[in-house]
Amino acid sequence: MKCFIFLSVILVILFQKGQSCLKRRSTDDVCECSDFLNLALFPLTRNDTLFTEGAGCDRNATCGSHYFTYLRSGFNISEITPPSDLSNSNRNAFLQTVPSQEGWEAPTGPPVNLFSFFGIICENSKWYATKYPLGISYNTIDSQSKEFGLGGEFDGKKSEID
């Protein structure tokens, strides 16, 4: 009987150390954030995105760079101070994958991994962008689209993705 218990303990230890289906799942393997693709504004976007999940919150969401390939945040859920000419009716911050001057008519550009491009992290069950390679686009009081923070001056500041 003692030999059986001893062998059982040894087997359990070996299964936990190895790559087996009996291995306990570590809490580090589970991401507390929601499905990233649920943030897509258009259902069509889900089909146009190459999406893979790794351990924890390690993700890869790759799609073609285009005027309509962007992340949306709000200045009320960001560490970035809003510009003084920000519209009162539309307080969104848009993180573009291409310069906004290209417009929506421009052809789709090369693939971009949104997670590495925008430095996306999961914190407190929410997705945040931490890199702003093309700055932030926003709507002004005069209903014009404008950019600021070009050149990565906001890199390191968190903006919740909504």
N, C-alpha and C positions, 0 to 999 in steps of 0.2 A: 504494500500500500504506500509506504514511504517513497519507494522507487517511482511509483506512478505519479505521485504528487510532484516529486522532483523533476521528472521528465516533462510533466505538464507545464510547470513554471518555466523550464528551459525553452520549450516550444513557443510559449507565449512571448517570451523575451525575443526570441529569434524572429518571430513574425512582426513584432513591433519595430525592430531594427531594419528589417528587409523591406522589399517592395512586394507586399502581398495584399490580397483583398481583405484580410482580417486586420490590417493595420488601422489603429484608431486615427481618426481624422483630427489633426491639430486645429486649435482655434485660429492659428496663423494662416490656415488654408482657406478660411471662410472670410468673405468680404462683407462688411457691415453695410455697405452702400447698396442702393437699389440697382436694378438692371440699367446700365448706362444707355442702352438703346431706347429705353422708355422716354428719354429726354428729347428724342427726335420730334421735331414739329410736324413732320409729314410722314405718314406710314410708308411711303415709297422709299424714304431714306434708309429704312432698315434693310431693304433688299439690295441697296447699292453700297452697303458697307461690309467690308471684310472684318469680322469681329472674332477675336479669340480671347479666352480667359486663361490666365495662369493662376498660380498659387496666390492666395490672399486677394488683394485688389489689383494685381498685375493684369493689365488689359492691353489690347491692341485694337483700335478702331481705325481702319484705314479706308479712305475713300478719295475720290478725285478732288483736287483743290479747285474751287469755283466760288463765284460770288455768293452762291447759296449754301456753301459749306462753311458754316460758322458756328460758334457757341454763343449763347445768350446768357447774360447775367443782368443784374440790376445794381445801380450804385448804392441802393439801400442794403444790399447783401454782399458788399465788396469792401475791401480795405482801401480802395482807391477813392480819393476825394473827387466828387463830381465837378465838371467844369462849370464855370459861372454862367455860361450861355445854354445850359442843358434845358431841354423842353420840359415844361411842367406836366404835360399830358403823357409823354413817353420817356420814362426815366431808365430805359434799357441801355445796356452796354453790349456792343456786338464785337466779338473777337473773330476777325476774318482770317481766312487762309490765303487770300490773295488781296492785293491792294484794291480798295473799294472803287478806285477810279476806273478799273477795268469794266465794271458794270456787268449786268446779268447776261448780256449778249455774248460775252467772251466764251471761247470754248473751254471745256474742262481741262485743267492742267494736270501735272503729275500727281501721283498718289501721295497722300500725306497721312501719317499716323497721328491722329488727334492727341493721343495721350502723351507722346514725346514732344510734339510741336507746341502744345499748350502747357506742358508740365502738369498734367491732371493727376490729382491725388484724392484719396478718400479720407475724410476726417469727420468725426462725429456723425457718421451715417450720411454724409453729403459729399457730392463731387465738387472739387474746386479746381480752377485754373490758376497756375502760378507763373506762367510765362506768357508774354504778350509780344511776339515777334513783329507783328504789324501794328502794334498799338491797339487802341480801342476806337470804334466808330460809335457815334451817338447822334441823336437828332437835336438840333438847336431850337431855340425859341422861335426862330424864323422858318422852321420846318425844313431846314437844310441838313444834309448829312455831313458830318465833320469828323476828323480823326485827331487824336492826341495821344501822347505817350509813345511816339514812334522811337525806334532804336532800343527798345527793351528797358526803358526807364522805370517801368512798373514791375519788372521781373522780381519775383519773390513775394509779392503781395498776393493775397488770396481773393478770388472772386467766386462765389458760389454759382454753379451752373444750374440754370432753371429751364 
